[in-house]
Amino acid sequence: MPKSDAPAKDRSAVRTLLRLWPYVRPVRTRLIIAAVVAIVASCTGLVFPLVLKWMVDGPVADRDPTGVWLGALLLLLLGVTEALLFGLRRWLVARPLASVEAAMRADLFRHLQRLPVAFHDRWASGQLLSRGTTDLMLLRMFLAFPLTFLLVNGATIVVGVIILLGQDFALGLVLLAPVVPMVIATAYFEGKYAAVARQAQDQVGDLTTVVEESVLGIRIIKGFGRHRSQARAFRDLSHTLRGTEMVKARLLAAIWAVIVTLPEIAIGAALVLGTVRVADGGLSAGTLVAFLSTALALRWPVESIGFLLAMSQESATATERYFEVMDAEPESGTGAAARKGSAEDSVVPKEAPESSAARKETPESSAARKETPDGSAARRMLPRGAAHDGLRFHDVEFRYPDAAADAPAVLSHVDLHVRRGETMALVGATGSGKTTLTALVPRLHEVTGGRITLDGEDITTMDRAHLRTLVAVAFEEPTLFSATVGENVLMGADEDAGDAELARALDVAQAGFAHALPQGTGTQVGEQGLSLSGGQRQRLALARAVVGRPRFLVLDDPLSALDVHTEALVEAALRRVLADTTALIVAHRPSTVLLADRVALLSGGRVAAVGTHQELLRDNAEYAWLMSGTENATDPPPPPTPSTPAAPAEEAAR
């Protein structure tokens, strides 16, 4: 998980927290009013010593009971007023700060959806979860309490010091003596605490990751009896976090000791000096009472500085962690094509009359689509004017963003043309780059060289959202959400799709089992769809891919979890879908390959050969070996035979 590169000591907490201003700005009026109310409430408490001074030097000294009762009533009114003002402050900040937290959480979730797959590959999910929960909770608490009371307590201290100096300048200087050592200690504490607070919050993210992975992988943990090792891992991380929290506690205790001890010593010194002056007649008893009462009223604003600064530092690190995610570059939503005109016009270029004939099926091409006796589909014959139709890879290269500079590219000089209406099977050994190649079509990853076109239009110039309405995908590892069967399947369709589209997609995927579930297609499948079998999840993922009748279909070994009988039924239904779309299918088994018109062999990140299944079986030893089902650890695949050169783009287009 990427960490912040800037050391904590070089980070300005104030500058970091100022990044929250766009979220605070809409509610700034209520927050300012709440701060003013809190300042008035706090300063109201400073009136108590002045009333006490008047009572001691007046009614008490004159033995006037009426004056004493009047003073007591005034103190009661001041106390009620202070309590009501603080209650009003809390009411003013409660709702707007909940709105700020909700807005930040919504922005974070929305941004996470827009971040590229490469970002999610690098970041642990627990770290992202902790930023969306724990860190945002800290920020709401900061806005509700430390932010306000740093301002309130600061104003109270300033007003209180003015009152102290006004009552007796010499005693006021005695109380101000600890200011310099307290400022030095606080500055030292701030730097130390910031680093430890960041470390603790990162460790919370690591701990969240372990918990999440243990819950999602509970079947593996139980199946292999690894609950003890997982418990140890959790315990070790918990102990590490506990140690970090203890360091935080020690730092907070140290600064608290300094902040509490020095003012107490100063108050004690002022009490001794004031008592001596009262005894000498140089100071009235009421003034000393008022002075000490004011000093004691300032104890809480001064002593709270320690933990308010601690909470502010934790909030600064939470802000830093939040914006580490928000600053990540999202996928671009709009390309050049979307700015030229309508989405449809930008994707389907105007064609010459002879090119438009490619969309129509001639009797010859219809006959050519009939299955051959061996069960494989013959190549679909398209007019020569359709050279730029369909899905095409032009000298495509790809390497992962975090790969070493000297690491070889995952894909190199890939030239491949899947003609419109054609189904192309992609075959290759494990690690040859098949899944990576399919992920480039919907721009889950961006090509690092070359380009990919759909019907002649570069996909990087398309609006990304529109591109993904044209291209449907189904992955080898199907992912289902905690929703109903119908909701999971209809994710691949327009919002107005209904029961008819759902029924058709389930029929194509041979997922009729959904109707037999307790609530039919309204049955909740549970988190990750783990309440279903692997084959059932895979069929629902396939139904999701075909429900929207996509123009382009990318399937990553979509039938790997099916038994042979169900696979045959799915293939029979899938042929009807493939007849109306342009498809690229990653295949590992001959039965899946037979769905395709042609086959591309991917070897070492390159297209080594293109042809029909029978042609490659006859002419390419590597392909024949892959299809033979005899792969094992001791017999590596032979290299392509010299008689089967890598197919260039022109050959693939023929």
C-alpha positions as CSV (number, residue, x, y, z in Angstrom):
1,M,0.0,0.0,0.0
2,P,1.5,3.4,-1.0
3,K,2.5,5.6,1.9
4,S,2.9,9.3,2.1
5,D,6.4,10.2,0.9
6,A,6.6,13.5,2.8
7,P,7.8,13.0,6.4
8,A,5.4,14.2,9.1
9,K,7.7,16.9,10.3
10,D,7.7,18.6,6.9
11,R,3.9,18.6,6.8
12,S,2.0,21.6,8.0
13,A,-1.1,20.5,9.9
14,V,-2.8,23.9,9.2
15,R,-2.1,23.7,5.5
16,T,-3.3,20.1,5.4
17,L,-6.5,20.9,7.3
18,L,-7.3,23.8,5.0
19,R,-8.0,21.3,2.3
20,L,-11.2,20.6,4.1
21,W,-12.5,24.1,3.3
22,P,-14.4,23.1,0.1
23,Y,-16.5,20.8,2.2
24,V,-16.9,23.2,5.1
25,R,-17.7,26.2,3.0
26,P,-21.4,25.3,2.4
27,V,-22.0,25.2,6.1
28,R,-19.6,27.9,7.1
29,T,-22.4,30.3,8.3
30,R,-23.7,27.9,10.9
31,L,-20.2,27.0,12.0
32,I,-19.2,30.6,12.4
33,I,-22.4,31.3,14.4
34,A,-21.7,28.3,16.5
35,A,-18.1,29.5,17.2
36,V,-19.3,33.0,18.1
37,V,-22.0,31.4,20.5
38,A,-19.3,29.2,22.1
39,I,-17.0,32.2,22.6
40,V,-19.8,34.2,24.2
41,A,-20.6,31.2,26.4
42,S,-17.0,30.7,27.4
43,C,-16.4,34.4,28.1
44,T,-19.6,34.4,30.2
45,G,-17.8,32.1,32.5
46,L,-15.2,34.8,33.0
47,V,-17.9,37.1,34.4
48,F,-18.2,34.9,37.5
49,P,-15.0,36.1,39.1
50,L,-16.1,39.7,38.6
51,V,-19.4,39.1,40.3
52,L,-17.5,37.3,43.1
53,K,-15.2,40.3,43.5
54,W,-18.2,42.6,43.8
55,M,-19.8,40.3,46.4
56,V,-16.7,39.9,48.5
57,D,-15.8,43.6,48.5
58,G,-19.4,44.7,48.7
59,P,-22.3,42.8,50.3
60,V,-20.0,40.3,52.2
61,A,-17.8,43.0,53.6
62,D,-20.8,45.1,54.4
63,R,-22.8,42.1,55.8
64,D,-25.6,42.9,53.4
65,P,-27.8,39.7,52.9
66,T,-29.9,41.3,50.2
67,G,-26.7,42.0,48.1
68,V,-25.5,38.4,48.7
69,W,-28.8,37.0,47.4
70,L,-28.7,39.3,44.5
71,G,-25.2,38.2,43.6
72,A,-26.2,34.5,44.0
73,L,-29.1,35.1,41.6
74,L,-26.9,36.8,39.1
75,L,-24.4,33.8,39.3
76,L,-27.3,31.4,38.7
77,L,-28.5,33.3,35.6
78,L,-25.0,33.4,34.3
79,G,-24.7,29.6,34.7
80,V,-28.0,28.9,33.0
81,T,-27.1,31.3,30.1
82,E,-23.7,29.6,29.7
83,A,-25.3,26.1,29.6
84,L,-28.0,27.2,27.0
85,L,-25.4,28.8,24.8
86,F,-23.2,25.7,24.7
87,G,-26.4,23.6,24.0
88,L,-27.2,26.0,21.1
89,R,-23.7,25.6,19.8
90,R,-24.0,21.8,19.7
91,W,-27.4,22.0,17.9
92,L,-25.9,24.4,15.3
93,V,-23.0,22.1,14.4
94,A,-24.6,18.6,14.6
95,R,-26.6,18.5,11.3
96,P,-24.1,20.5,9.1
97,L,-21.2,18.4,10.2
98,A,-23.1,15.2,9.5
99,S,-23.7,16.6,6.0
100,V,-20.0,17.3,5.6
101,E,-19.1,13.8,6.6
102,A,-21.7,12.3,4.2
103,A,-20.5,14.5,1.4
104,M,-16.9,13.5,1.9
105,R,-17.8,9.8,2.1
106,A,-19.9,10.1,-1.1
107,D,-17.1,11.8,-2.9
108,L,-14.6,9.2,-1.8
109,F,-16.8,6.3,-2.9
110,R,-17.5,8.1,-6.3
111,H,-13.8,8.7,-6.8
112,L,-12.9,5.1,-6.0
113,Q,-15.3,4.0,-8.7
114,R,-13.5,6.2,-11.2
115,L,-10.0,5.2,-10.3
116,P,-8.2,2.8,-12.7
117,V,-7.9,-0.8,-12.0
118,A,-4.1,-0.3,-11.5
119,F,-4.8,1.8,-8.5
120,H,-6.9,-0.9,-6.9
121,D,-4.3,-3.4,-7.7
122,R,-1.8,-1.4,-5.6
123,W,-3.9,-0.5,-2.6
124,A,-5.2,-2.9,0.1
125,S,-8.9,-2.7,0.4
126,G,-8.6,-2.4,4.2
127,Q,-6.7,0.8,3.8
128,L,-9.4,2.3,1.6
129,L,-12.1,1.2,4.1
130,S,-10.3,2.8,7.0
131,R,-10.1,6.1,5.1
132,G,-13.9,6.0,4.4
133,T,-14.8,5.1,8.0
134,T,-12.3,5.8,10.8
135,D,-10.6,8.8,9.1
136,L,-13.8,10.5,8.2
137,M,-15.1,10.0,11.8
138,L,-12.0,11.7,13.1
139,L,-12.6,14.6,10.7
140,R,-16.2,15.0,11.8
141,M,-15.1,15.0,15.5
142,F,-12.4,17.6,14.6
143,L,-14.8,19.9,13.0
144,A,-17.3,19.5,15.8
145,F,-14.9,19.9,18.8
146,P,-11.2,20.7,18.4
147,L,-11.6,23.2,15.5
148,T,-14.2,25.2,17.5
149,F,-12.6,24.9,20.9
150,L,-9.1,25.8,19.7
151,L,-10.7,29.1,18.6
152,V,-13.0,29.4,21.6
153,N,-10.3,28.5,24.1
154,G,-7.8,30.8,22.4
155,A,-10.3,33.7,22.6
156,T,-11.1,32.8,26.2
157,I,-7.4,32.8,27.2
158,V,-6.8,36.2,25.6
159,V,-9.9,37.8,27.3
160,G,-8.9,36.1,30.6
161,V,-5.3,37.4,30.5
162,I,-6.6,40.9,29.8
163,I,-8.9,40.6,32.8
164,L,-6.0,39.3,35.0
165,L,-3.6,42.0,34.0
166,G,-6.4,44.6,34.5
167,Q,-7.0,43.3,38.1
168,D,-3.3,43.2,39.1
169,F,-0.5,43.6,36.6
170,A,2.2,42.0,38.8
171,L,0.2,38.9,39.6
172,G,-0.7,38.7,35.9
173,L,2.9,38.5,34.9
174,V,3.5,35.7,37.4
175,L,0.8,33.7,35.7
176,L,2.2,34.4,32.2
177,A,5.7,33.1,33.2
178,P,5.0,29.5,32.0
179,V,4.0,30.6,28.5
180,V,7.4,30.3,26.8
181,P,8.3,26.8,28.1
182,M,4.8,25.6,27.3
183,V,5.1,26.9,23.7
184,I,8.4,25.1,23.3
185,A,7.1,21.9,24.7
186,T,3.9,22.0,22.6
187,A,5.9,22.6,19.4
188,Y,8.1,19.6,20.2
189,F,5.1,17.5,21.0
190,E,3.3,18.4,17.8
191,G,6.1,17.1,15.6
192,K,6.5,13.8,17.5
193,Y,2.7,13.1,17.8
194,A,2.1,13.7,14.1
195,A,4.5,10.9,13.0
196,V,3.0,8.5,15.6
197,A,-0.6,9.4,14.7
198,R,0.1,8.7,11.0
199,Q,1.7,5.4,11.9
200,A,-1.3,4.3,14.0
201,Q,-3.8,5.2,11.3
202,D,-1.9,3.2,8.7
203,Q,-1.8,0.2,11.1
204,V,-5.5,0.5,11.6
205,G,-5.8,0.1,7.8
206,D,-3.6,-3.0,7.8
207,L,-5.7,-4.5,10.6
208,T,-8.9,-3.8,8.7
209,T,-7.3,-5.5,5.7
210,V,-6.6,-8.7,7.7
211,V,-10.2,-8.7,9.1
212,E,-11.7,-8.2,5.7
213,E,-9.6,-10.9,4.0
214,S,-10.3,-13.3,6.8
215,V,-14.1,-12.8,6.4
216,L,-14.0,-13.1,2.6
217,G,-11.7,-16.1,2.7
218,I,-13.3,-17.9,5.6
219,R,-13.8,-21.0,3.5
220,I,-10.1,-21.2,2.6
221,I,-9.2,-20.6,6.3
222,K,-11.5,-23.3,7.5
223,G,-10.7,-25.7,4.7
224,F,-7.0,-25.6,5.3
225,G,-7.3,-25.3,9.1
226,R,-5.4,-21.9,9.1
227,H,-7.5,-20.2,11.7
228,R,-4.7,-20.2,14.2
229,S,-2.2,-18.6,11.8
230,Q,-4.8,-16.0,10.9
231,A,-5.4,-15.4,14.6
232,R,-1.6,-15.0,15.1
233,A,-1.4,-12.5,12.3
234,F,-4.3,-10.5,13.7
235,R,-2.8,-10.7,17.2
236,D,0.6,-9.5,16.0
237,L,-0.9,-6.5,14.1
238,S,-3.1,-5.8,17.2
239,H,0.0,-5.8,19.5
240,T,1.8,-3.5,17.0
241,L,-1.1,-1.1,17.0
242,R,-1.3,-1.3,20.8
243,G,2.3,-0.4,21.0
244,T,1.9,2.6,18.8
245,E,-1.2,3.7,20.7
246,M,0.9,3.4,23.9
247,V,3.5,5.7,22.4
248,K,0.7,8.2,21.6
249,A,-0.5,7.9,25.2
250,R,2.9,8.5,26.6
251,L,3.4,11.6,24.4
252,L,0.0,12.9,25.4
253,A,0.7,12.2,29.1
254,A,4.0,14.1,28.8
255,I,2.6,17.2,27.2
256,W,-0.4,17.0,29.5
257,A,2.0,16.9,32.5
258,V,3.8,20.0,31.2
259,I,0.6,21.9,30.4
260,V,-1.0,21.1,33.7
261,T,2.0,21.4,36.0
262,L,3.5,24.7,34.9
263,P,0.2,26.7,35.2
264,E,-0.5,25.1,38.6
265,I,2.9,26.2,39.9
266,A,2.2,29.7,38.6
267,I,-1.2,29.8,40.3
268,G,0.3,28.6,43.5
269,A,3.0,31.3,43.3
270,A,0.3,34.0,42.5
271,L,-1.7,32.7,45.5
272,V,1.2,33.1,47.9
273,L,2.2,36.5,46.6
274,G,-1.4,37.7,46.6
275,T,-2.0,36.5,50.1
276,V,1.1,38.4,51.3
277,R,-0.1,41.6,49.6
278,V,-3.6,41.2,51.1
279,A,-2.1,40.8,54.5
280,D,0.0,44.0,53.9
281,G,-3.0,45.9,52.7
282,G,-1.7,46.3,49.2
283,L,-4.5,44.2,47.6
284,S,-8.2,43.8,48.5
285,A,-9.5,40.4,49.4
286,G,-12.2,40.6,46.6
287,T,-9.5,41.4,44.0
288,L,-7.5,38.3,45.1
289,V,-10.6,36.1,45.0
290,A,-11.5,37.4,41.5
291,F,-7.9,37.0,40.3
292,L,-7.7,33.4,41.5
293,S,-11.2,32.6,40.2
294,T,-10.3,33.9,36.8
295,A,-7.0,32.0,36.8
296,L,-8.9,28.8,37.8
297,A,-11.5,29.5,35.0
298,L,-8.6,29.6,32.6
299,R,-7.3,26.2,33.7
300,W,-9.6,24.2,31.4
301,P,-8.8,26.3,28.2
302,V,-5.1,25.9,28.9
303,E,-5.1,22.3,29.9
304,S,-7.3,21.3,27.0
305,I,-4.6,22.5,24.5
306,G,-2.8,19.2,24.8
307,F,-5.5,16.9,23.7
308,L,-7.0,19.4,21.3
309,L,-3.6,19.6,19.5
310,A,-3.4,15.8,19.6
311,M,-6.9,15.5,18.0
312,S,-5.9,18.2,15.5
313,Q,-2.8,16.2,14.5
314,E,-4.8,13.0,14.1
315,S,-7.3,14.9,12.0
316,A,-4.5,16.3,9.9
317,T,-3.1,12.8,9.2
318,A,-6.7,11.7,8.5
319,T,-7.1,14.5,6.0
320,E,-3.7,13.6,4.5
321,R,-4.8,10.0,4.1
322,Y,-8.2,11.0,2.6
323,F,-6.6,13.2,0.0
324,E,-4.0,10.6,-0.9
325,V,-6.9,8.7,-2.4
326,M,-8.7,11.8,-3.8
327,D,-5.6,13.1,-5.4
328,A,-5.1,9.9,-7.4
329,E,-5.7,10.5,-11.1
330,P,-9.1,9.0,-12.1
331,E,-9.9,7.5,-15.5
332,S,-10.7,10.2,-18.0
333,G,-14.5,10.2,-18.6
334,T,-14.6,12.0,-21.9
335,G,-12.5,11.6,-25.0
336,A,-12.1,13.6,-28.1
337,A,-14.8,11.7,-29.9
338,A,-17.4,12.7,-27.4
339,R,-16.6,16.4,-28.0
340,K,-17.1,16.1,-31.7
341,G,-20.8,15.2,-31.7
342,S,-23.1,12.6,-30.5
343,A,-21.7,9.4,-29.0
344,E,-23.1,7.2,-31.8
345,D,-21.7,9.4,-34.6
346,S,-18.3,9.3,-32.9
347,V,-18.2,5.6,-32.6
348,V,-19.6,4.6,-36.0
349,P,-17.9,6.6,-38.8
350,K,-19.7,7.3,-42.0
351,E,-18.9,4.7,-44.5
352,A,-18.7,4.4,-48.3
353,P,-21.5,2.5,-49.9
354,E,-19.4,-0.6,-50.5
355,S,-18.3,-0.6,-46.8
356,S,-21.9,-0.5,-45.6
357,A,-22.4,-3.8,-47.3
358,A,-20.4,-5.4,-44.6
359,R,-23.3,-5.1,-42.2
360,K,-25.5,-7.2,-44.5
361,E,-25.2,-10.9,-44.8
362,T,-25.0,-12.2,-48.3
363,P,-26.2,-15.7,-49.2
364,E,-22.6,-16.7,-49.7
365,S,-21.6,-15.5,-46.3
366,S,-24.7,-17.1,-44.7
367,A,-23.7,-20.4,-46.2
368,A,-20.2,-20.0,-45.0
369,R,-21.4,-19.6,-41.4
370,K,-22.8,-23.1,-41.3
371,E,-21.0,-25.5,-39.0
372,T,-18.5,-27.8,-40.5
373,P,-18.8,-31.6,-39.9
374,D,-16.3,-31.5,-37.1
375,G,-18.5,-29.1,-35.2
376,S,-16.3,-26.0,-35.6
377,A,-17.8,-22.8,-37.0
378,A,-16.5,-21.9,-40.4
379,R,-15.0,-18.4,-41.0
380,R,-17.5,-15.8,-41.7
381,M,-16.8,-14.2,-45.1
382,L,-17.0,-10.4,-45.1
383,P,-16.5,-8.0,-48.0
384,R,-13.1,-6.6,-48.5
385,G,-14.4,-3.1,-47.7
386,A,-14.8,-4.1,-44.1
387,A,-11.0,-4.0,-43.3
388,H,-11.6,-1.4,-40.5
389,D,-14.8,-2.9,-39.1
390,G,-14.9,-4.9,-35.8
391,L,-12.2,-5.0,-33.1
392,R,-8.6,-4.3,-34.1
393,F,-5.3,-4.2,-32.2
394,H,-2.7,-2.1,-33.9
395,D,0.9,-2.9,-32.7
396,V,-0.4,-2.9,-29.1
397,E,2.1,-2.9,-26.3
398,F,1.4,-3.0,-22.5
399,R,3.4,-3.0,-19.3
400,Y,2.0,-2.5,-15.8
401,P,2.5,1.0,-14.4
402,D,4.5,-0.3,-11.3
403,A,6.7,-2.7,-13.4
404,A,10.4,-2.3,-13.2
405,A,11.9,-0.1,-16.0
406,D,13.9,-3.0,-17.4
407,A,11.1,-5.6,-17.1
408,P,9.8,-6.9,-20.4
409,A,6.4,-5.8,-21.7
410,V,3.5,-8.1,-20.9
411,L,2.2,-7.6,-24.5
412,S,4.5,-6.6,-27.3
413,H,3.6,-5.7,-31.0
414,V,0.2,-7.3,-30.9
415,D,-1.6,-7.0,-34.3
416,L,-5.0,-8.7,-34.4
417,H,-8.2,-8.1,-36.3
418,V,-11.6,-9.5,-35.1
419,R,-13.9,-8.7,-38.0
420,R,-17.4,-7.4,-37.5
421,G,-19.7,-10.3,-36.6
422,E,-16.8,-12.7,-36.1
423,T,-15.9,-14.7,-33.0
424,M,-12.2,-14.9,-32.3
425,A,-10.8,-17.4,-29.7
426,L,-7.7,-16.3,-27.8
427,V,-5.5,-19.3,-26.8
428,G,-2.2,-19.4,-25.0
429,A,-0.2,-20.9,-22.2
430,T,-0.6,-19.6,-18.6
431,G,1.0,-16.2,-18.3
432,S,1.0,-15.4,-22.0
433,G,-1.1,-12.3,-21.5
434,K,-4.6,-13.3,-22.6
435,T,-6.5,-11.8,-19.7
436,T,-4.4,-8.6,-19.9
437,L,-5.2,-8.3,-23.6
438,T,-8.9,-8.6,-23.0
439,A,-8.8,-6.1,-20.2
440,L,-7.4,-3.5,-22.6
441,V,-10.6,-3.5,-24.8
442,P,-12.9,-1.9,-22.1
443,R,-10.0,0.2,-21.0
444,L,-9.6,-1.4,-17.6
445,H,-6.0,-0.9,-18.4
446,E,-4.6,1.6,-20.9
447,V,-2.3,0.5,-23.7
448,T,1.3,1.8,-23.4
449,G,1.9,1.5,-27.1
450,G,-0.1,1.2,-30.2
451,R,-3.9,1.5,-30.3
452,I,-7.1,-0.4,-30.3
453,T,-10.0,0.5,-32.6
454,L,-13.7,-0.4,-32.6
455,D,-15.2,-0.1,-36.1
456,G,-12.2,2.1,-37.0
457,E,-12.5,4.4,-34.0
458,D,-9.6,4.6,-31.5
459,I,-11.0,3.6,-28.1
460,T,-8.9,6.3,-26.3
461,T,-10.9,9.0,-28.1
462,M,-14.3,7.6,-27.0
463,D,-16.2,8.6,-23.9
464,R,-15.2,5.9,-21.5
465,A,-18.7,5.3,-20.2
466,H,-20.1,5.0,-23.7
467,L,-17.3,2.6,-24.6
468,R,-18.4,0.3,-21.8
469,T,-21.9,0.3,-23.1
470,L,-20.5,-1.1,-26.4
471,V,-18.2,-3.7,-24.9
472,A,-19.6,-6.3,-22.4
473,V,-17.2,-8.4,-20.4
474,A,-17.4,-11.6,-18.4
475,F,-14.4,-12.7,-16.3
476,E,-13.1,-16.1,-15.4
477,E,-13.6,-15.3,-11.7
478,P,-17.2,-14.0,-11.6
479,T,-18.0,-11.3,-9.1
480,L,-21.6,-11.0,-7.8
481,F,-22.9,-8.4,-5.4
482,S,-25.1,-8.5,-2.3
483,A,-28.2,-8.0,-4.4
484,T,-30.9,-10.1,-6.0
485,V,-30.1,-12.4,-8.9
486,G,-32.1,-10.1,-11.2
487,E,-30.2,-7.0,-10.1
488,N,-26.9,-8.7,-10.6
489,V,-27.8,-9.8,-14.2
490,L,-29.4,-6.5,-15.2
491,M,-26.3,-4.6,-14.3
492,G,-25.2,-5.3,-17.8
493,A,-28.3,-3.8,-19.4
494,D,-29.9,-0.4,-19.8
495,E,-31.8,1.0,-16.8
496,D,-35.1,0.4,-18.6
497,A,-34.4,-3.3,-19.1
498,G,-37.0,-5.6,-17.6
499,D,-38.1,-9.2,-17.1
500,A,-38.0,-10.1,-20.8
501,E,-34.3,-9.2,-21.2
502,L,-33.6,-10.9,-17.9
503,A,-35.4,-14.1,-19.0
504,R,-33.5,-14.1,-22.3
505,A,-30.1,-13.7,-20.7
506,L,-30.8,-16.4,-18.2
507,D,-31.8,-18.7,-21.0
508,V,-28.7,-18.0,-23.0
509,A,-26.5,-18.7,-19.9
510,Q,-28.5,-21.8,-19.0
511,A,-29.1,-20.2,-15.6
512,G,-32.7,-21.5,-15.2
513,F,-31.8,-22.5,-11.7
514,A,-32.4,-18.9,-10.7
515,H,-36.2,-19.5,-11.1
516,A,-36.0,-22.4,-8.6
517,L,-34.4,-20.3,-5.9
518,P,-36.6,-19.5,-2.9
519,Q,-37.7,-16.0,-4.2
520,G,-36.8,-16.7,-7.8
521,T,-34.8,-14.0,-9.5
522,G,-35.6,-11.8,-6.5
523,T,-33.4,-14.0,-4.2
524,Q,-30.5,-12.3,-2.5
525,V,-27.3,-14.1,-3.5
526,G,-25.2,-12.9,-0.6
527,E,-21.8,-11.2,-0.5
528,Q,-19.6,-12.2,-3.4
529,G,-22.4,-14.7,-4.4
530,L,-20.8,-17.3,-2.2
531,S,-24.2,-18.8,-1.5
532,L,-24.1,-20.2,-5.1
533,S,-21.8,-22.7,-6.6
534,G,-19.0,-21.7,-8.9
535,G,-20.8,-22.8,-12.0
536,Q,-23.9,-20.9,-11.0
537,R,-22.0,-17.7,-10.4
538,Q,-20.2,-18.1,-13.7
539,R,-23.5,-18.6,-15.6
540,L,-25.0,-15.5,-13.9
541,A,-21.9,-13.5,-14.9
542,L,-22.3,-14.7,-18.5
543,A,-26.0,-13.7,-18.4
544,R,-24.9,-10.3,-17.2
545,A,-22.5,-10.0,-20.2
546,V,-25.1,-10.8,-22.8
547,V,-28.2,-9.2,-21.4
548,G,-27.6,-5.9,-23.0
549,R,-27.0,-7.3,-26.5
550,P,-23.6,-5.7,-26.7
551,R,-22.0,-4.8,-30.0
552,F,-18.7,-6.3,-28.7
553,L,-18.3,-9.1,-26.3
554,V,-15.2,-10.0,-24.4
555,L,-15.3,-13.3,-22.5
556,D,-12.4,-14.6,-20.3
557,D,-12.8,-18.4,-20.3
558,P,-16.5,-18.0,-19.3
559,L,-17.3,-21.7,-19.1
560,S,-14.4,-23.0,-17.0
561,A,-16.5,-23.9,-14.0
562,L,-19.3,-25.8,-15.9
563,D,-19.7,-29.5,-16.2
564,V,-19.6,-30.9,-19.7
565,H,-23.3,-31.3,-20.1
566,T,-24.1,-27.7,-18.9
567,E,-21.2,-26.4,-21.0
568,A,-22.8,-28.0,-24.1
569,L,-26.1,-26.4,-23.4
570,V,-24.6,-23.0,-22.8
571,E,-22.5,-23.3,-26.0
572,A,-25.6,-24.1,-28.0
573,A,-27.4,-21.0,-26.7
574,L,-24.3,-18.8,-26.9
575,R,-23.9,-19.5,-30.6
576,R,-27.1,-17.6,-31.2
577,V,-25.7,-14.6,-29.3
578,L,-22.3,-14.7,-31.0
579,A,-24.0,-14.6,-34.4
580,D,-25.1,-11.0,-33.7
581,T,-21.9,-9.6,-32.1
582,T,-18.2,-9.3,-32.4
583,A,-16.6,-11.4,-29.8
584,L,-13.1,-12.1,-28.3
585,I,-13.1,-15.2,-26.1
586,V,-10.2,-16.5,-24.0
587,A,-10.4,-20.3,-24.3
588,H,-8.5,-23.1,-22.7
589,R,-10.6,-26.1,-23.9
590,P,-11.3,-27.3,-27.4
591,S,-15.1,-27.2,-26.8
592,T,-14.8,-23.4,-26.2
593,V,-12.5,-22.9,-29.2
594,L,-15.1,-24.5,-31.4
595,L,-17.4,-21.6,-30.7
596,A,-15.1,-19.3,-32.7
597,D,-14.7,-18.6,-36.4
598,R,-10.9,-18.2,-36.0
599,V,-8.3,-18.7,-33.3
600,A,-5.4,-16.4,-32.3
601,L,-2.5,-18.1,-30.5
602,L,-0.8,-15.8,-28.0
603,S,2.7,-16.7,-27.1
604,G,5.1,-14.7,-25.0
605,G,3.0,-11.6,-25.3
606,R,2.8,-11.7,-29.1
607,V,0.3,-13.1,-31.6
608,A,2.2,-16.2,-32.9
609,A,-0.5,-17.5,-35.3
610,V,-4.0,-16.8,-36.5
611,G,-6.3,-19.3,-38.3
612,T,-9.1,-21.8,-37.8
613,H,-8.9,-24.4,-35.2
614,Q,-8.2,-27.2,-37.8
615,E,-5.5,-25.1,-39.5
616,L,-3.6,-24.4,-36.3
617,L,-4.0,-28.0,-35.1
618,R,-2.4,-29.1,-38.4
619,D,0.3,-26.4,-38.8
620,N,1.3,-25.2,-35.3
621,A,2.9,-27.5,-32.8
622,E,2.4,-25.2,-29.8
623,Y,-1.3,-24.9,-30.4
624,A,-1.7,-28.6,-30.9
625,W,0.1,-29.2,-27.7
626,L,-2.1,-26.7,-25.8
627,M,-5.2,-28.3,-27.2
628,S,-4.0,-31.9,-26.5
629,G,-4.6,-31.5,-22.7
630,T,-1.2,-33.1,-21.9
631,E,0.3,-30.1,-20.3
632,N,2.4,-30.8,-17.2
633,A,5.2,-29.3,-15.2
634,T,7.9,-31.5,-16.8
635,D,7.0,-31.0,-20.5
636,P,7.2,-27.3,-21.4
637,P,5.4,-26.3,-24.6
638,P,7.5,-26.4,-27.7
639,P,8.1,-23.1,-29.5
640,P,6.2,-22.3,-32.7
641,T,7.3,-24.3,-35.7
642,P,9.3,-22.3,-38.3
643,S,6.5,-23.1,-40.8
644,T,4.0,-21.0,-38.8
645,P,5.2,-17.4,-38.7
646,A,3.6,-14.8,-36.5
647,A,0.6,-13.4,-38.3
648,P,0.9,-9.7,-39.2
649,A,-2.1,-7.4,-39.2
650,E,-2.6,-7.8,-43.0
651,E,-2.7,-11.6,-42.7
652,A,-5.2,-11.4,-39.7
653,A,-7.4,-9.1,-41.8
654,R,-7.7,-11.4,-44.7
